[in-house]
């Protein structure tokens, strides 16, 4: 659902072909408020969907861009100049870019223009939060050698289902060339964990399982992130520093769902955390080595036998032992719980959706209590 492939293009007068994907051609050819006498305007468009992310070109409605420039070849002592201006007319380090729901056009306040002979540094960020989640505000930073910029996050709470997207671009606009497309290829900064439930196909038709409670716990819930080393081309989504005192517990889980839902014999797995009506939120996991104590507790009953509720505590760490590096940013890990009546549960190794094919682990058969 959330991967590393959402691409946004910072475009100019028209949309051109991209190496990896093409931008949508539905955007207006000019930005409202453009004065062509001032040069070529900075203009935004969103590419065709390229990912299985929750945040796609259909759901993305807003993001922030930090943009700065200075003369090409300028030394460390030369300050960067913000591209955007605030409502007071003073330079602003960032602009909020929003999409008009009617026209589909992206706008960001006063139109800005390319200045030839300058180096440009772009950072883009979006935090897709569920209703009631804490707002996420990054901090803008300049590298020690004043060469470029990056964002950081402090004490981020991973339990609220927030999807974090980040992209950068650094380029020169010389006097002899025309401004080209700036490809802001967003990467997801967290991983996603899915707990699916299915019924063992060997059971008779009509068999049902009703899950009454799911609790995921044992992993760290909070951490700080730095985009200083962010480089998707080299597989780096920046660096997370976990708060090691923030480990989740069964009474204070990383994610939980206490809404009863019934699973039937079907080819469609049932998400045990997010409900069919889309209530609840996805498990957006802080990238981390999977702690030894990581577990998922499930309470359920078979058919309509409400008086016989089974409890099983599945070992996520054991099921994931062949995942080198644990849960990685930009990857989706789908664990499947196969309910086998009153006699057994099969807990499969996770299916991994990522840039490269990576899977493995142990299949654990465990008898419910």
C-alpha positions, 0 to 999 in steps of 0.5 A, spaced: 500 500 500 505 504 501 511 504 497 517 508 494 514 510 488 510 516 488 513 521 483 511 529 483 514 533 477 516 540 478 515 543 471 515 549 467 511 551 461 509 544 459 510 537 461 515 533 458 517 525 458 520 523 464 525 517 464 521 513 469 514 515 468 510 521 465 506 526 468 499 527 467 497 531 461 491 534 464 494 540 468 493 547 465 498 549 460 499 556 465 499 557 472 494 562 474 498 569 475 503 568 471 507 574 468 511 571 462 515 577 461 518 575 468 521 569 465 519 561 466 515 560 472 516 554 476 509 550 475 507 543 479 504 537 476 503 530 479 505 523 475 501 518 473 500 513 479 506 509 480 505 505 487 501 501 491 501 507 496 496 509 500 498 516 498 497 516 490 496 521 485 488 521 487 489 522 494 495 527 494 492 534 495 498 538 499 505 537 500 510 542 502 517 544 498 523 548 500 526 551 495 533 556 495 538 558 490 544 562 489 550 563 484 553 557 480 560 555 484 558 560 489 563 559 495 561 556 502 560 563 505 555 565 500 548 565 503 542 561 499 536 565 497 529 562 498 525 562 492 518 563 495 515 569 499 510 569 505 504 573 505 508 579 508 512 579 502 518 577 505 522 571 503 519 564 506 523 557 506 517 553 504 511 553 500 505 549 501 502 547 494 495 545 494 491 542 488 484 545 486 479 539 486 475 542 481 481 544 475 486 539 478 491 545 478 497 546 483 498 552 486 502 555 491 501 563 492 505 568 488 508 565 482 515 564 482 520 564 476 527 561 474 533 565 475 539 563 470 546 562 472 544 559 479 544 553 483 537 550 486 536 546 492 529 543 493 526 539 498 519 536 498 515 533 504 508 530 506 505 527 512 499 523 510 495 523 517 489 520 519 483 524 523 486 525 530 493 524 528 498 529 531 501 534 525 508 532 523 512 538 522 519 537 519 525 542 521 529 545 515 537 544 515 543 546 511 549 542 510 555 543 514 559 545 508 553 550 506 552 546 499 545 544 500 539 542 505 535 537 508 529 536 513 529 532 520 524 529 524 524 529 532 520 524 536 516 522 531 510 517 533 509 511 529 503 508 532 498 513 529 498 511 522 502 517 518 505 516 511 511 520 511 514 522 504 520 526 502 524 528 496 530 532 494 533 535 488 539 539 487 541 542 480 544 548 476 540 552 471 546 555 467 545 561 462 545 557 456 540 552 458 533 552 459 530 550 465 528 542 465 523 538 469 525 537 476 523 530 478 521 530 485 521 522 486 518 521 493 520 516 498 516 513 503 520 514 510 516 508 514 515 501 512 508 498 512 506 492 516 499 488 514 496 482 518 491 478 514 487 473 516 484 467 512 481 460 513 484 454 511 481 451 505 481 444 508 476 446 512 468 445 510 465 450 506 461 455 511 466 455 516 467 462 519 472 465 524 470 471 528 476 475 530 474 480 536 481 483 538 488 484 535 494 487 538 501 488 535 506 489 540 514 489 542 517 494 537 519 501 538 514 506 537 518 513 537 524 515 533 527 521 530 529 521 522 535 525 518 535 526 511 542 528 511 544 521 507 538 521 504 539 518 497 534 513 494 539 511 488 543 508 493 538 505 497 538 510 503 531 513 505 535 517 511 537 515 518 532 513 523 534 513 531 529 510 535 527 511 542 529 505 545 525 506 551 518 507 547 517 499 546 510 497 545 507 493 550 500 488 550 497 493 554 500 499 550 500 496 543 503 499 537 497 497 533 490 494 535 483 493 533 477 491 538 472 491 532 469 484 531 470 482 524 468 475 521 472 471 516 469 467 511 472 462 506 474 466 501 480 468 496 480 475 499 484 476 505 481 480 511 485 485 514 485 484 521 487 492 523 483 496 518 476 494 518 472 493 511 469 500 512 476 503 512 476 505 519 482 504 524 489 506 520 494 502 517 500 500 521 506 504 519 512 501 522 518 505 524 524 502 520 528 497 525 531 491 526 525 486 529 525 486 536 525 479 539 519 480 543 515 482 537 508 479 538 501 479 535 495 477 540 489 475 536 482 473 540 477 469 536 472 464 536 469 459 530 463 459 527 458 462 532 461 459 538 461 465 542 462 462 549 469 459 546 474 464 545 481 462 543 487 466 544 493 466 540 500 470 541 504 469 535 511 470 534 513 476 529 520 475 530 521 468 529 517 468 523 521 474 520 528 471 521 530 471 514 528 479 513 535 482 513 535 488 516 528 488 519 523 492 517 525 497 512 523 504 509 518 503 503 517 496 504 510 493 505 510 486 509 504 482 509 503 477 514 498 472 513 494 468 519 491 462 517 485 459 522 485 452 522 479 451 526 480 449 534 486 445 532 491 450 529 493 456 526 499 457 521 503 464 521 506 465 515 513 468 513 511 475 511 510 477 503 515 483 502 513 488 497 519 492 495 524 495 490 527 488 490 524 481 491 526 479 498 522 474 502 523 468 507 522 466 514 519 461 518 512 458 517 510 457 525 504 452 526 501 454 533 495 451 537 491 456 540 489 456 547 
